[in-house]
Amino acid sequence: MDFFYSLLKVFLSLAIVIVLILIVIPYIQPMLVRFSLKGGSKGNVKIINILPLLRGTFIVELEIKGIYMVILITERGADVIHRDSIDN
């Protein structure tokens, strides 16, 4: 009897979590689409190149809304190395 009671509690908890996820997804999905990095022409961020330097250290070239940036990313943080506007 104790096993079935525990099993019932697990299924009830799982059902509550699934219902909460189904309620929250319509509100979160537009935010995920808006902040997505892979938007093609719709996105504001375009990753040009990623160069690994050391373990946990990368140089990332980005284009954000027409601004070219080179960013150094380490385990402790990120620093903008170079920033330039792109004139077509």
N, C-alpha and C positions, 0 to 999 in steps of 0.2 A: 504494500500500500504506500509506503514511504517513497519507493521508486516512482510510482505513477504520479504522486503529488509533486515530486521534483521535476518530472518530465512535463507536467502541466504548467508549472511555473516557468520553465524554459520556453515552452511554446507560446505562452502568454506574453513573455518579455519580447520574444522575437516578433510576434504580431504587432506589438506596440511600436517597436523600432521601425518595422516596415511601413506602418501607417504614418508615422512621423516623417519618414523619408519621402513618402509619396505626397505629403502635404507641403513639405519644404522645397522640393525640387522645382516647381514652377517659379518660385521666387529667386532661387539661386542660379538657374540656368541662364537667364539673360545677363547676369553679372559675369558668369564664366565666359560667355561668348564675347562680351565687351572687353574683358581683360586678357583674352587669348592672344598668344604670341604668333600663332599660325593662322592669320586671317587673310593672307594673300594681299590683294590690293586694298581690302577693307581695313586691315590692321594698321596700327600706327608704329609698331615695332618690327624691324626687319633685322634678323641676325645675319651678318655678312660672313663672319669667320670666327672660329674659336680655336685659339692656340694654347695647348697645354705647355706650361713651363716646367713646373715641378709638381710633386704630388700635392694636390689641393690648391694649386695656383694656376690661373688661366688668364689669358688676355682675350677679351671679347670685343669684336668690332660690331657696332650697332648703327642702324639708321633709325632715328626716332623723329617722326614728323619733319623730315627734311634736314635734320641735324645729324652729322656724322660724329660718332663718339667711339673712343677706345677706352675700355674699362679694364682695370686690373682687379681680378677677383681672387681673394685668398680665403683661408678658413676663418680669418678674423674680421673680414669685411671687404668692401669694394671701394676703389678710388678711380675717379675719372682722370685718365692720363692725358687725353687730347679731346678737344671739342671743336668742331668746325661746321659751318653751315654749308649746305650743298646748293650751289647755284646752277640751274640748268640753262 
